[in-house]
Amino acid sequence: MTNLGDLEIFAKVVSTGSMSLAGRALGFSPAVVSKRIKRLEDRLGTRLLQRTTRQISLTEAGQGFYDRVLGILAGIEEAEYYISGRSAQMQGTLKVTAPTSFGRTHVAPHLKSFMDMHSGLAINLVLSDEFTDIVGEGFDLAIRIAELTDSSLVARRLAPVRRLLCASPDYLAANGTPKALDDLKHHRCLPAHNNDAWRLEGPEGPLSLRPEGMLVTNSSEVVREAVISGLGIALRSTWDISRELKDGRLVHILPAYEGSRNVTLSAVYPSRQFLPAKVRLFIDFLAEVYGPIPYWER
């Protein structure tokens, strides 16, 4: 009988397109992965993969085998998910990446509740504002706040994201309150840490504005502190500044304009067909915590 581990390795090689990436994700060396794939092919008596120096692709037989292997692995995961849901004894490590500010304020505070429910599951949470190759770096899941365009990954929306133009009362008292979007040309604006244009939606539809500012930083948290301190005007997410808006430390300006509604809070993972139960549990947990109207909007 074929070793189940060989099937998992084969599926990971296909999904990553690389023996080295598959090995990194599963904790094996490329040599071990290659040996296990050859053993599987020898047992089946057919070549499953075409290998070149640049890429790996499925043979016709390999494609049919892969489709059926995914069904087998998904069935096993569903069975484990069923048991874990009953016993709450999920085992292993869940490797997750999230943006720094959001991870600190809206993921970390909920970890205790999740880990109390699944005491056998360890979590490796990596916070970064830079783009993360979740397949290449072996992540099970990424929390992303963006317009998602990578069709090779699967995304589940967790919550809407509202981004508002805001400034501190002191800044507005000293510099005046903008009445129209063109007025921003005469104000100090605080671009996002990656210096992207502000993609807005207003009465005239979608538009793009590249703000001019004297502060350049690679940290979203620095931009947040700068706008609160009165340095200028920023476009910030309500999950990040809802408390400051409520207590008056920030003022919502130009309310006819908000950030693009195409930006969402999503859980991103490599494959829908082979979703580990531990990943499904964590995604379901976060979706329930945030809800269709997230708590920071209430």
For each residue, the residues with C-beta under 8 A, 3 or more apart:
1:
2: 6 7 40 43 44
3: 6 7 36 39 40
4: 7 8 76
5: 8 9 36
6: 2 3 9 10 36 37 39 40
7: 2 3 4 10 11 40 69 72 73
8: 4 5 11 12 26 73
9: 5 6 12 13 22 26 28 33 36 37 40
10: 6 7 13 14 36 37 40 48 65 66 69
11: 7 8 14 15 66 69 70 73 274
12: 8 9 15 16 22 25 26
13: 9 10 16 17 18 19 22 33 37 49 56
14: 10 11 17 49 56 58 62 66
15: 11 12 22 135 270 271 274
16: 12 13 21 22 25 135 136 270
17: 13 14 21 55 56
18: 13 21 22 56
19: 13 22 23 30 33 34 37 56
20: 23 24 30 33
21: 16 17 18 24 25 135 136
22: 9 12 13 15 16 18 19 25 26 28 33
23: 19 20 26 27 28 29 30 32 33
24: 20 21 27 136 137 138
25: 12 16 21 22 135 138
26: 8 9 12 22 23 33
27: 23 24
28: 9 22 23 32 33 36
29: 23 32 33
30: 19 20 23 33 34
31: 34 35
32: 23 28 29 35 36
33: 9 13 19 20 22 23 26 28 29 30 36 37
34: 19 30 31 37 38
35: 31 32 38 39
36: 3 5 6 9 10 28 32 33 39 40
37: 6 9 10 13 19 33 34 40 41 48 49
38: 34 35 41 42
39: 3 6 35 36 42 43
40: 2 3 6 7 9 10 36 37 43 44 48
41: 37 38 44 45 46 47 48 49
42: 38 39 45
43: 2 39 40
44: 2 40 41 48 65
45: 41 42
46: 41 59 61
47: 41 50 59 61 62
48: 10 37 40 41 44 58 59 61 62 65 66
49: 13 14 37 41 56 57 58 59 62
50: 47 56 57 58 59
51: 56
52: 55 56
53:
54:
55: 17 52
56: 13 14 17 18 19 49 50 51 52
57: 49 50
58: 14 48 49 50 62 63 66
59: 46 47 48 49 50 62 63
60: 63 64
61: 46 47 48 64 65
62: 14 47 48 49 58 59 65 66
63: 58 59 60 66 67
64: 60 61 67 68
65: 10 44 48 61 62 68 69
66: 10 11 14 48 58 62 63 69 70
67: 63 64 70 71
68: 64 65 71 72
69: 7 10 11 65 66 72 73
70: 11 66 67 73 74 271 273 274
71: 67 68 74 75 273
72: 7 68 69 75 76
73: 7 8 11 69 70 76 77 273 274
74: 70 71 77 78 273 274 275
75: 71 72 78 79
76: 4 72 73 79 80
77: 73 74 80 81 274 275 276 277 280
78: 74 75 81 82 277
79: 75 76 82 83
80: 76 77 83 84 90 277
81: 77 78 84 85 277 280 281
82: 78 79 85 86
83: 79 80 86 87 89
84: 80 81 87 88 89 90 118 277 278 281
85: 81 82 88 281
86: 82 83
87: 83 84
88: 84 85 117 118 119
89: 83 84 118 119 120
90: 80 84 118 120 121 277 278 281
91: 120 121
92: 120 121 122 278
93: 121 122 123 124
94: 121 122 123 124 140 141 278 279 282
95: 123 124 126 138 139 140 141
96: 107 123 124 125 126 139 140 141 142 143 282
97: 125 126 127 128 132 134 137 139 141 142 143
98: 102 103 107 125 126 127 142 143
99: 102 103 127 128 129 143 144 145 220
100: 103 104 127 128 129 219 220 221
101: 104 105 129 220 221 224 240
102: 98 99 105 106 107 143 145 239 240 265
103: 98 99 100 106 107 108 125 127 143
104: 100 101 107 108 127
105: 101 102 108 109 239 240
106: 102 103 109 110 239 290 296
107: 96 98 102 103 104 110 111 125 143 286
108: 103 104 105 111 125
109: 105 106 112
110: 106 107 113 114 285 286 289
111: 107 108 114 115 123 125
112: 109 115 116
113: 110 116 117 285 289
114: 110 111 117 118 123 282 285
115: 111 112 118 119 121 123
116: 112 113 119
117: 88 113 114 285
118: 84 88 89 90 114 115 121 278 281
119: 88 89 115 116
120: 89 90 91 92
121: 90 91 92 93 94 115 118 278 281
122: 92 93 94
123: 93 94 95 96 111 114 115
124: 93 94 95 96
125: 96 97 98 103 107 108 111
126: 95 96 97 98 132 139
127: 97 98 99 100 103 104
128: 97 99 100 132
129: 99 100 101 193 194 218 219 220
130:
131:
132: 97 126 128 137 139 142
133: 136 137
134: 97 137 139 140 141 142 153 268 269 270
135: 15 16 21 25 138 139 270
136: 16 21 24 133
137: 24 97 132 133 134
138: 24 25 95 135
139: 95 96 97 126 132 134 135 142
140: 94 95 96 134 269 276 278 279
141: 94 95 96 97 134 267 268 269 279 282 283
142: 96 97 98 132 134 139 267 268 269
143: 96 97 98 99 102 103 107 158 265 266 267 268 286
144: 99 148 155 265 266 268
145: 99 102 161 237 263 264 265 266
146: 263 264 266
147: 260 262 263 264
148: 144 153 155 264 266 268
149:
150: 153 268
151:
152: 270
153: 134 148 150 268 269 270
154: 268 269 270 271 272
155: 144 148 266 267 268
156: 266 267 283 287
157: 160 264 265 266
158: 143 264 265 266 267 283 286 287 290
159: 264 265 290 291 292 294
160: 157 261 264 265 292 294
161: 145 237 238 239 259 263 264 265
162: 237 238 258 259 297
163: 235 236 237 238 258 259 260 263
164: 235 236 238 241 245 252 255 258 259
165: 233 234 235 252 253 254 257 258
166: 227 233 234 235 236 241 244 245 250 251 252 253
167: 171 172 227 230 232 233 234 250 251 253
168: 171 172 227 228 229 230 249 250 251
169: 172 173 248 249 251
170: 173 174 230
171: 167 168 174 175 188 230 231 232 233
172: 167 168 169 175 176 177 251 253
173: 169 170
174: 170 171 230
175: 171 172 187 188
176: 172
177: 172 251 253
178: 181 183 184 187 233 253 254
179: 183
180: 183 254
181: 178 184 200 202 207 209 254 257
182: 185
183: 178 179 180 186 187
184: 178 181 187 189 209 211 233
185: 182 212
186: 183
187: 175 178 183 184 232 233
188: 171 175 213 214 231 232 233
189: 184 211 212 213 232 233 234
190: 211 213 215 223 226 227 231 232 233 234
191: 195 196 198 210 211 213 215 216 223
192: 195 196 198 220 223 235
193: 129 217 218 219 220 222 223
194: 129 218
195: 191 192 216
196: 191 192 199
197: 208 209 210
198: 191 192 208 209 210 211 235 259
199: 196 206 207 208 259 260 262 263
200: 181 206 207 208 209 235 257 258 259 260
201: 205 206 207 257 258 259 260 261
202: 181 205 207 256 257 258
203: 256
204: 207
205: 201 202
206: 199 200 201 260
207: 181 199 200 201 202 204
208: 197 198 199 200
209: 181 184 197 198 200
210: 191 197 198
211: 184 189 190 191 198 233
212: 185 189
213: 188 189 190 191 216 232
214: 188
215: 190 191 222 223 226 231 232
216: 191 195 213
217: 193 222 223 226
218: 129 193 194
219: 100 129 193 222 223
220: 99 100 101 129 192 193 223 224 240
221: 100 101 224 225
222: 193 215 217 219 225 226
223: 190 191 192 193 215 217 219 220 226 227 234 236
224: 101 220 221 227 228 234 236 240 241
225: 221 222 228 229
226: 190 215 217 222 223 229 231 232 234
227: 166 167 168 190 223 224 230 231 232 233 234 236 241 250
228: 168 224 225 241 244 249 250
229: 168 225 226
230: 167 168 170 171 174 227
231: 171 188 190 215 226 227
232: 167 171 187 188 189 190 213 215 226 227
233: 165 166 167 171 178 184 187 188 189 190 211 227 253
234: 165 166 167 189 190 223 224 226 227
235: 163 164 165 166 192 198 200 259
236: 163 164 166 223 224 227 240 241 250
237: 145 161 162 163 240 241 259
238: 161 162 163 164 241 242 245 296 297
239: 102 105 106 161 242 265 294 296
240: 101 102 105 220 224 236 237
241: 164 166 224 227 228 236 237 238 244 245 250
242: 238 239 245 246 296 297
243: 246 247
244: 166 228 241 247 248 249 250
245: 164 166 238 241 242 249 250 251 252
246: 242 243
247: 243 244
248: 169 244 251
249: 168 169 228 244 245
250: 166 167 168 227 228 236 241 244 245
251: 166 167 168 169 172 177 245 248
252: 164 165 166 245 255
253: 165 166 167 172 177 178 233
254: 165 178 180 181 257
255: 164 252
256: 202 203
257: 165 181 200 201 202 254
258: 162 163 164 165 200 201 202 261
259: 161 162 163 164 198 199 200 201 235 237 263
260: 147 163 199 200 201 206 263
261: 160 201 258
262: 147 199
263: 145 146 147 161 163 199 259 260
264: 145 146 147 148 157 158 159 160 161
265: 102 143 144 145 157 158 159 160 161 239 290 294
266: 143 144 145 146 148 155 156 157 158
267: 141 142 143 155 156 158 282 283 286 287
268: 134 141 142 143 144 148 150 153 154 155
269: 134 140 141 142 153 154 275 279 283
270: 15 16 134 135 152 153 154
271: 15 70 154 274 275
272: 154 275
273: 70 71 73 74
274: 11 15 70 73 74 77 271
275: 74 77 269 271 272 279 280
276: 77 140 279 280
277: 77 78 80 81 84 90 280 281
278: 84 90 92 94 118 121 140 281 282
279: 94 140 141 269 275 276 282 283
280: 77 81 275 276 277 283 284
281: 81 84 85 90 118 121 277 278 284 285
282: 94 96 114 141 267 278 279 285 286
283: 141 156 158 267 269 279 280 286 287
284: 280 281 287 288
285: 110 113 114 117 281 282 288 289
286: 107 110 143 158 267 282 283 289 290
287: 156 158 267 283 284 290 291
288: 284 285 291
289: 110 113 285 286 295
290: 106 158 159 265 286 287 294 295
291: 159 287 288 294 295
292: 159 160
293: 297 298
294: 159 160 239 265 290 291 297 298
295: 289 290 291 298
296: 106 238 239 242
297: 162 238 242 293 294
298: 293 294 295
